[in-house]
Amino acid sequence: MNENEERNCNCMEEKLKQELQGIMQPYTQVKDNLIPILNEVQMKYGYIPQTAQKEISEYLNIPMAEIYGVITFYSRFTLKPKGKYAISVCLGTACFVKGSEKLMERLKQRLKIEEGETTPDGKFSIDSTRCVGACGIAPVFTVNGEVYGRATVKKLDEVLDELMQEN
């Protein structure tokens, strides 16, 4: 890393810390506020950066390992940035029986990434879920929380084509 990149990185780190202070300030420094703070960080950044974990750890006096445990326990939270279009395929029993694994394979093939990854351009990310609560319209996939039911590979391709056209 050259000197300019290092300086830019430090500036971004400081900006993040200032923003985090603004997020945490309304909360008292008690452990019960961990999830609400994590939720606000997740909403603002789309994931929970390591710097945020450190700042929250210091603010609430909670070990980093405990914060990591909470983040990885709840599927709502993520440690990695998601793409502009976060696509999730339900692999729960009803969806799986009706062919959702074909949807997942097609996504990987089309986007050239694996589950849990984001495309290099930051446009798409792929995840799986165990149940969306839409078993009656299985199989389903979601794009940024919007549910597509009775999904087929053809329907998935149509949605992807449309999203790829958008800027």
Disulfide bonds with the S-S distance in Angstrom:
none
